[in-house]
Amino acid sequence: LVQGVGTAISQTAGLTYAANVSRPENRARHISTFQGSFLLGNSFGPVIGGTVAQYLGYRAPFWVYAILALLVGVWMLARLPDPRLVGGSEAHRKPRPGFLTSMRALLGQTGLVWACLAGLLAAFTRAGSRDMALPLLGHELGATESQIGFALSLIFIMNVLVLYWAGALADRYGSKAVIVPSWLLTGVGLGLLAVAPGYSLFLLGAGIFGLAAGIGTPVPAAYVTEVVDEASQGQALGLFRTFSDLGLIIGP
């Protein structure tokens, strides 16, 4: 429970920081780089945790990651500059309206609501298909554990490979020009998984789904920062993350 609260705060603050230290012309690339580092952690963390547990016991990974988290916290406290205090915008120093007033204003912005719903649907799709249905489908098709693991790794690899380029495309051509193709590719990937008679098509569908997710992941968050004023970016991204986490809950 405590870890979940900390993770929610950390990820939202990280997205907000990436938005604050960027400019409109490179914001999607900053956000995609932040989210790409998160996916790298998703890729390597389980391997390290499993190895530590195998040789040092099941409690050892919690100690390792607790120490890492403490070191990161101390480093950020001592070294991470606050962009609001180092040549920050005057918008952050203006008096802020109350929470309910701010939420009503944010929810009244159609673009923000659509971006939040896109984030919810993307998280719902990832949690329901990648994390739940894909391993079960692989088992039904007769794939081994290592083959299913490779398909899951392929999804993360494709995510990481295209995240930065997706951000660059969004910065150049606009968020909508990237969001729409990503969802069309998502439909193709999931469709191939739905009809796959064997492992080859199963693996192709997983790869296309990973490609689509990598293209579409950073763009809705970047779009959120485009449709609200600078002082409201943190609260808007928090709202976006809330919708996304709701998708992670109901997807499975």
N, C-alpha and C positions, 0 to 999 in steps of 0.2 A: 504493500500500500504506500509506504513512504517512498520507495523507489519510483513508483508510478507518478506520484506527485512531483518528485524531483525531475523526472524525465520530461514530463509535460511542460514544466517551467523552463527547463534547459532548452528544449527544442524550439519553443515559442520565442524565447529570448534570443536564440541563435539566428532564427529567421529574421527577427526584428533588427538585430545587429547587422546582418548582411545587407538589409535594406538601408539602414542608416549610413553605412560607410560607402555606399555606392551612389552612383548618379543615375538618372532615368535611362540614359543611353547604355549603361552596362549592368543594370540591376538584375536582369534575368540571369546573366552569367554569374554574378556573385551568389545569388540564391541557389543556382544549380550546382555551383562548386561546394557550397555548404551541404546540400543534400547528397551530393556525390560522396563526400567524406563520411556521411552517416551510413551510406550503403556499403562503403568499404569496411566500416566497422561491423556491419551486419554479415559481411562475407567472411572476415577473418576471426571475429570474436568467438563464434561457436567452435572453430577448430582449436583455438587456444584454450577455451574453457573445457572442452572435452579432453584434451591432452593433459591439462593440469588435474582434472578430476580422476583420470585413469591412473596417474602415478602418485598423486598426493591426497586423494580422497575427495568426496563430494563437497565438503565444506571449503576446500582450498580455493576454488574459483571465486567464491564470494569475498574471501580475504584479498585475493589479487585485485579484483575489480574495485573493491572498497578503497584500497590503497591508491589505485590509479585515479579514482574519482577525487580523492582527497588532494592528491598532487595537482591535478588539473584545476581544482578549485583554488588552491593556494597560488598557482601560477597566474590564473586569471585575475585574482584579487591584486596581485603585485604588478603584473605586466600588461594586462589588457586595457588599452585606453578607452575611455568613454567618449564616443564621437559627439555627444551633446556638450561636453565640457572642453573639447579641443576644436575650436572653430565651428561648433555646432550651430544649428539653425535657431533663429529666434522663435520659431514656432513651438519649440519644446519649453520655452520659458513663459509662454502666455498662460493665463489662468485657464484651467480645464473645466468643462461642464461636468456634472455628476454622472455616475455610472449609468443610471437608467436613461438619462437624456442622451448620452453618447450612444448607447445601444439602440435606442429608437432611431437616431440619425443614421447609424450604420445599416440597420435592417431596412431602412427606407431607400437605400441605394440598390437599384436593381442589379447593376453589374456585380456588386459585392455578393449579393445573395446567390446569383447564378454561379459565381466562382466557388462559393462555399458548397453549393449543391454538387458541383463538379468534383470538388475534393472529397465529399462524402461518397459519391458514386465510385470514384477511383479507389478509395480505401476499401469500400464494400467489395469491389471486384477483386482486388488483390487478396483480401482476407478470405473471401469465399471460394475463389477459384485457385489461386496460387498456393495458399496455405492449407486449404482443406480438400478441395475436389481434385486438384492435380495429383497429389500423392496417391489418393484412393483410385483414381483412374489409371495411373501407372501400374498399380498392383493388379487391377482388373485385367489390364492388357498383358500381364505376365512379365513386366519389367522387374529386374532385381532392385534391391535397395540402393546399390551403387548407381544404377542407371537412373533411378528416380532422383537421387541426390545430384547427379550430373545435370539433369534437366532443371532442377531448382537453382543450381549454381549458374547455369547458362543464363537464366533469367536475370540474376544479379549482375553477371558480367556484361550483358547487353545494356542493362540499366546504366552502369558506370561508364561504359564506352561512349554513350550518346548524350549523357546528361549535359555536359558543358556545351556541346554543339547545339543542343536544343535551346539552351539559354542564349547562345549567340544568335541563332535564327530568330528567337523571339525579340531580342533587342533590335535586330535589323528590320524584321518584317511585321512585328506586332504579335501579341499573344494569340489572337484568334487564328492567325495563319498557321500556328503550330498546334494549338489545341485540337482543331477539327481533324487534321490528318492523324493525330495520335489516337483519337477515338475510332476512326475508321480502321486503322491497323489493329487496334485492340479487338474489334469485331472479327477481323480476319483471323487473328491468332486464336481467339476463343472458339471460333467456328471450326478451325482445323482440329483443335483438341476435341471438340464434341463429336467429330466424325472419324477420328483417327482409328484405323483398323489395327495398327501396329506401332512399334516404337519409333520408326523413322518419322512418320507424320506427327506423332506425339511430340518428338523433339523439335521438329520444325515449328509446330504451333507454339511451343514454349518459347522458342527463340524469337518469333515474331511478337509474341505477347510481351516479352522482356524489352524488345526494341520499342514497342509502342509505349510501355510504361515509362521507359527512360526519357522518351521525347515529351510525354505529357506531364511528368511529375513536377518539374520546377515551375512550369508556366502559370498554372492557376494562382500559386502563391505570389509570383511576380505581378500578375494581373491585379491582385488585391491591392498591392502598393500603388498601382497606377490610378485606381478609382477613388482613393481616399486622400485627404490632405496629409502632409508629412507628420503632423503631431498625432494623428490617429492610426498610424501604421501598426503600432504595437497591439492596440486593442483589436484592430481589424484582423491581423494575423492570428491573434488568440482566438477570435471567433472562427476563423477558417480552420484552425487546428482542432477546435471543438467538434466541428462538423466532420472532419476527417476521422477523428478518433471514434465518433459515433458509428461511422462506416466500418471501422475495424471491429466494433462490438457486434453489430448485427449481421456482418458478412458471413461468419461461420455458422 
